[in-house]
Amino acid sequence: MMIGSGRACGRRPATQQHHRDPRGMGGDPRTITNCPCNGLDLDDVCHAWVEQNRTIARELGVLLGPGEDPCTEPVLVRAAYGPGWYRLDVDGGASWVGSMPWP
């Protein structure tokens, strides 16, 4: 479900659901795939940026590598409740981890 502004920039309405741990071609049967901790609401511009800048997106936690758990890996976002690093949970909530600088 798309709610409010995209979490990456906070400037444009969210229009797409991004999977931090990619689904892969043909779908993904893992439970974590559609878990709220694995999803980010992004606008189409930010989503395209993530897909074109995968190395930086990994440093920001927006994209995860093999074996990384979306429920434990923080993500740097500009959210309505303040920019910073957040750990997303299985209920769709977020816990503030800190206002660490951009990598």
Stockholm file with secondary structure:
# STOCKHOLM 1.0

chainA/1-103         MMIGSGRACGRRPATQQHHRDPRGMGGDPRTITNCPCNGLDLDDVCHAWVEQNRTIARELGVLLGPGEDPCTEPVLVRAAYGPGWYRLDVDGGASWVGSMPWP
#=GR chainA/1-103 SS CCCSBCTTTSSSBCCEEEESSCCCTTCCCCGGGGSGGGEEEECHHHHHHHHHCHHHHHHTTSSCCTTCCTTTSCEEEEETTEEEEEEECTTSCEEEEECCCCC
#=GC SS_cons         CCCSBCTTTSSSBCCEEEESSCCCTTCCCCGGGGSGGGEEEECHHHHHHHHHCHHHHHHTTSSCCTTCCTTTSCEEEEETTEEEEEEECTTSCEEEEECCCCC
//
